[in-house]
Amino acid sequence: MSQKLELLPAVDVRDGQAVRLVHGESGSETSYGDPLQAALAWQRAGAEWLHLVDLDAAFGTGDNRAQIAEVARSMDIKVELSGGIRDDASLAAALATGCKRVNLGTAALETPEWVAKVIAEHGDKIAVGLDVRGTTLRGRGWTRDGGDLYETLARLDSEGCARYVVTDIAKDGTLQGPNLELLKNVCAATDKPVVASGGVSSLDDLRAIASLVPEGVEGAIVGKALYAKAFTLEEALKAVSE
Ligand SMILES: O=C(O)c1ccccc1N[C@@H]1O[C@H](COP(=O)(O)O)[C@@H](O)[C@H]1O
């Protein structure tokens, strides 16, 4: 039986609120209220995963660490935690929430030795977020270039990185459809599972991503489309299980 696409509804937290950004740009927020209530709603709707992001920590404008920890600890489902996890202390705090795995973004670009060390220590609890414009990686809240996607992917593969979360920044928060070419290209460049992020706007987009499961796509993060009620999470889960 072919594997089904995992869906990860997103809760991105900025200034204590669940928000969605457009192209990840600071200041483009639309607010959707209390992050815990949003997360609990996705759990009630049948989510098996929650993608939980501390945007302030990613941007370097503070953090929502206590609130994020409360959300993570309140979930019965698996949590993927990201934003501002860049050193031993922030990694320890993230893992102490009981999350299933963390995503490292900026650290993979700026402190590769540390990332190699924590991959060796924590195995598949560590994923790397490859946030790209074209094929150039972006870090520090997607404000700084951080090298070539495929060179970085080869390095991380050689270090045993278990999984990649691939975001096309040009698509993120736009409801313009995922970058399927990018996903196919990344899958062709690595044997490791890929989680797709950015641009999902419809159930057909999810079906298109699901068609890439045989190529190595394991999951899809869904944000704006759920908050904008383009479809419900129940409908999305059904669409990818058909
Ligand atoms: O998810 C977003 O919209 C986003 C926008 C701008 C920056 C980061 C964003 N999210 C995720 O944050 C982590 C990276 O954080 P860091 O670089 O490790 O501090 C990564 O998972 C991004 O996808």
The ligand as an SDF file (V2000), in Angstrom:
LIG
                    3D

 23 24  0  0  0  0  0  0  0  0999 V2000
    7.0980   30.1430    8.8450 O   0  0  0  0  0  0  0  0  0  0  0  0
    7.2640   31.3200    8.5270 C   0  0  0  0  0  0  0  0  0  0  0  0
    6.3390   31.9950    8.0020 O   0  0  0  0  0  0  0  0  0  0  0  0
    8.5910   31.9590    8.7490 C   0  0  0  0  0  0  0  0  0  0  0  0
    8.7830   33.2360    8.2960 C   0  0  0  0  0  0  0  0  0  0  0  0
    9.9950   33.8610    8.4950 C   0  0  0  0  0  0  0  0  0  0  0  0
   11.0070   33.1790    9.1470 C   0  0  0  0  0  0  0  0  0  0  0  0
   10.8350   31.8930    9.6030 C   0  0  0  0  0  0  0  0  0  0  0  0
    9.6250   31.2510    9.4070 C   0  0  0  0  0  0  0  0  0  0  0  0
    9.3600   29.9830    9.8410 N   0  0  0  0  0  0  0  0  0  0  0  0
   10.2190   28.9380   10.2090 C   0  0  0  0  0  0  0  0  0  0  0  0
   11.1760   29.3010   11.2230 O   0  0  0  0  0  0  0  0  0  0  0  0
   12.1870   28.3430   11.1660 C   0  0  0  0  0  0  0  0  0  0  0  0
   13.5340   28.9860   11.0890 C   0  0  0  0  0  0  0  0  0  0  0  0
   13.8890   29.5380   12.3090 O   0  0  0  0  0  0  0  0  0  0  0  0
   15.4460   29.7110   12.6130 P   0  0  0  0  0  0  0  0  0  0  0  0
   16.0350   30.2990   11.3930 O   0  0  0  0  0  0  0  0  0  0  0  0
   15.9470   28.3340   12.8950 O   0  0  0  0  0  0  0  0  0  0  0  0
   15.4610   30.6190   13.7700 O   0  0  0  0  0  0  0  0  0  0  0  0
   12.0050   27.5170    9.9110 C   0  0  0  0  0  0  0  0  0  0  0  0
   11.3730   26.2900   10.2320 O   0  0  0  0  0  0  0  0  0  0  0  0
   11.0760   28.3830    9.0970 C   0  0  0  0  0  0  0  0  0  0  0  0
   10.3840   27.6400    8.1540 O   0  0  0  0  0  0  0  0  0  0  0  0
  1  2  2  0
  2  3  1  0
  2  4  1  0
  4  5  1  0
  4  9  2  0
  5  6  2  0
  6  7  1  0
  7  8  2  0
  8  9  1  0
  9 10  1  0
 10 11  1  0
 11 12  1  0
 11 22  1  0
 12 13  1  0
 13 14  1  0
 13 20  1  0
 14 15  1  0
 15 16  1  0
 16 17  2  0
 16 18  1  0
 16 19  1  0
 20 21  1  0
 20 22  1  0
 22 23  1  0
M  END
$$$$
